Amino acid sequence: MKHEIPESLQPSYIELSRSALVKNFEFLKSRAKSGVRISSVIKGNAYGHGISSFIPLAESCGINHFSVFSADEAEGVLKFRSDPDTDVMIMGMIRDDELSWAIDNGIEFYLFEMGRLDRAIEAAGKLNKRAKVHLQIESGMHRTGFEKKEWEKLFEKIKSHEDEIEIKGICTHYAGAESVANFFRIQNQNRIFKEALETAEKIFDNMPPIHASSSAAFLTMPDKQYDMVRIGIAQYGFWPSRETYMHHAKANEFEEDHDPLRRVMTWKSEVMSTKWVNAGEFIGYGNVFMAGRDMRIATVPIGYTHGFGRNLTNSGHVLIRGERANVSGLVNMNMITVDITDIPNVQKGDEVVLIGKQGEDEITVASFGEMTNNLNYEILTRLPASIPRVVVD
Ligand SMILES: *Cc1c(COP(=O)(O)O)cnc(C)c1O
């Protein structure tokens, strides 16, 4: 299905590739053990992909569980899901006075403090509706989660409040599964989480679903899938880190086409104007870039206000007519100037790719930022919500 590009509204837009997403979920499902549910993590405006387009797209790939950070993001899922039975889970911030709203709307949320449990019991009692909770275990990340000394009391209390509380999960989160450097810390977390599960088994008649893994843990520790995995970055077509990718590539003996993930996003703009600049002249503000030869430059109407960082001054590049054009001069608030001297026939209106493929070449998010994949997360989520997202095949 092709949508019309919202013409003349915005200087750039982001295309989301349905076929790329389908492929990614095919791959992820092929790696999931039978019966393991995939929760699609869509905090940070679906890692910059835009929740309004991304949620129905993911649903069309068979996803029926979304994880978000906060109550406002959960509201977004209620608004944009196409199936009213699609589940939503808040992993982080929800205020006590928002609990009634969450319970009334059937939204699942993490419990990591006794206080929140008490408020949830109260609110559920008033509504005469059960709160759907996930019990977050402190296994060693030391952000949020119930400490070992609280487990028994917590589980007993929940058991005695079955009318108000429905446990949807017991969970934890790894402190950096994307790096071998954290190996011992993660092993320790697994040991503590296992203890928590054993304590729970003694108290609950039926164990609730268990979940611990994000993309990196899912891709490197197949024995820790439990009943559900929370997949963020990988569904969008990015490896959580180079190490995670190497882990996969090695296991597949470095086959020819061994990257099964496809980038879902392409960020595009167009040439606003072109002009010739004589050797020795400065381009843009100040003396950041001097033309070393007679140069032809193109202006592109995106800048740091759109998430194209100032750190790309004189160093970033974009694709025009399938070729790389270097950013020449400062990245401005709304504009960049790029070198098109060696790209023949560039014209006003030509497509410019800022992230993604054009012809044979590709600007990856990592190279768009700096040479480390960990930055993918930050750069993606910084793309403003106001850029239109367009679904293409
Ligand atoms: C963000 C997040 C995830 C997803 O992480 P990815 O590395 O993007 O897969 C999973 N669980 C929690 C608790 C998170 O905050």
Ligand as a Chemical Component Dictionary entry (heavy atoms), coordinates in Angstrom:
data_LIG
# 
_chem_comp.id                   LIG 
_chem_comp.type                 NON-POLYMER 
_chem_comp.pdbx_formal_charge   0 
_chem_comp.three_letter_code    LIG 
# 
loop_
_chem_comp_atom.comp_id 
_chem_comp_atom.atom_id 
_chem_comp_atom.alt_atom_id 
_chem_comp_atom.type_symbol 
_chem_comp_atom.charge 
_chem_comp_atom.model_Cartn_x 
_chem_comp_atom.model_Cartn_y 
_chem_comp_atom.model_Cartn_z 
_chem_comp_atom.pdbx_ordinal 
LIG C1 C1 C 0 13.971 -0.850 26.346 1  
LIG C2 C2 C 0 13.714 -2.091 27.062 2  
LIG C3 C3 C 0 13.699 -3.314 26.381 3  
LIG C4 C4 C 0 14.054 -3.446 24.910 4  
LIG O1 O1 O 0 15.446 -3.329 24.733 5  
LIG P1 P1 P 0 16.131 -3.567 23.285 6  
LIG O2 O2 O 0 17.571 -3.629 23.566 7  
LIG O3 O3 O 0 15.773 -2.388 22.449 8  
LIG O4 O4 O 0 15.556 -4.826 22.748 9  
LIG C5 C5 C 0 13.359 -4.440 27.112 10 
LIG N1 N1 N 0 13.072 -4.365 28.436 11 
LIG C6 C6 C 0 13.097 -3.200 29.120 12 
LIG C7 C7 C 0 12.768 -3.195 30.575 13 
LIG C8 C8 C 0 13.422 -2.037 28.462 14 
LIG O5 O5 O 0 13.463 -0.893 29.131 15 
# 
loop_
_chem_comp_bond.comp_id 
_chem_comp_bond.atom_id_1 
_chem_comp_bond.atom_id_2 
_chem_comp_bond.value_order 
_chem_comp_bond.pdbx_ordinal 
LIG C1 C2 SING 1  
LIG C2 C3 SING 2  
LIG C2 C8 DOUB 3  
LIG C3 C4 SING 4  
LIG C3 C5 DOUB 5  
LIG C4 O1 SING 6  
LIG O1 P1 SING 7  
LIG P1 O2 DOUB 8  
LIG P1 O3 SING 9  
LIG P1 O4 SING 10 
LIG C5 N1 SING 11 
LIG N1 C6 DOUB 12 
LIG C6 C7 SING 13 
LIG C6 C8 SING 14 
LIG C8 O5 SING 15 
# 
